[in-house]
Amino acid sequence: MSRQQKMEKKILITRLHALGWSFRKIQQETGVHRETIAKYIKESLLEQEKPEKIGQAKDSEKSSSNSLCVPFDNFIKECLLKDLSAQRIYQDLVKDHSFHGSYTSVQRYVRSRSSESKDSYFRIHTLPGEEAQVDFGQGAPTFIDGKISKPWLFTMVLGYSRMLYAEVVWHQDVETFLRCHERGFLFFVGVPLIIRLDNLKSGVLKAHLFEPELNPVYVDFSNHYGFSPLPCLPATPEHKGKVEAGVKYVQNNALKGKEFASLDAQNTYLRQWTHEIAQQRIHGTTKKRPIEMFENEERQALKPCPNTCYEYFRTGLRSVHMDGHVEVERA
């Protein structure tokens, strides 16, 4: 077995184990002996994410009084009270206050005034084009019929490059869920092999440890686009940590503190923000720009979109009358 094939097999086994599969079931599905499975799992558990290096040691010893951020201390404190991220603060400093320092200097200054701690998780690696994760969060306040309401924020994140697609919608019904997927595929001009999703009723009718019951419409949709749906285990958001982080990134960087006159206005803003900010940033984990990883490595690994959009249908139980007729929407 080649090194690349061995790595792919190891990734598959560790992912199935993370979903709660037994060694016996993994052996039946992959043909890998249980002793080798145990070895791969043990290696995976030892591959813990290294803590992020924050500058050089000598930088950490510098007094914050020497920072280029000092003249903007009051503004930064106001941003921290709003719970804005260091990246969002840096962007606003550059755009609105002609700040000439680096993002790292803002990051250090913010950390020196924050006692937040971060939880540690194992990093799950995926190959180019292998997986995308989808989830809903809440969008920014938006006017509708003269009132303020918060729409749903749909986010799709490619697991390898971290390229993301985001839009806001008013509903989480099955058709809206599917159309959000379609617009995400069109945005990426391709379809990944796997879609990892939460146990939302639009995709999963019944969550289960080994055999979740998928929504039949979602299954038909996945067949049309040629991807495999992979539901997360119940109450395990870390299994889709990339899109969890993506939703928070959109909320904290793009939308926090903002208000929109309409749903279209918010989506127009998100498209511009995605192009100018999200795609161009240096990602905290990959240390590369998502757009560069996508264009150079992941775009060509995605499956092409089909020529036609999905024809949506609804399913339901109906009583058949004695004369052979059924009623659908009172007709």
Salt bridges, closest charged atoms under 4 A:
GLU43 OE1 - LYS10 NZ 2.92
GLU47 OE2 - LYS10 NZ 3.13
GLU49 OE2 - ARG123 NH2 3.34
GLU52 OE1 - ARG111 NH2 3.64
ASP59 OD1 - LYS62 NZ 3.70
ASP73 OD2 - LYS77 NZ 3.05
ASP73 OD1 - ARG113 NE 3.20
ASP83 OD2 - LYS256 NZ 3.36
ASP92 OD2 - ARG88 NE 3.01
GLU130 OE2 - ARG15 NH1 2.76
GLU131 OE1 - ARG196 NH2 3.16
ASP135 OD2 - LYS240 NZ 2.84
GLU167 OE2 - ARG183 NE 2.86
GLU175 OE2 - ARG179 NH2 3.91
GLU182 OE1 - ARG179 NH1 2.81
ASP198 OD2 - LYS240 NZ 3.53
GLU244 OE2 - LYS240 NZ 2.34
GLU292 OE2 - ARG289 NE 3.69
GLU295 OE2 - ARG299 NH2 2.77
ASP323 OD1 - HIS325 ND1 3.30
GLU327 OE2 - HIS321 NE2 3.40
GLU329 OE2 - ARG314 NH2 2.58
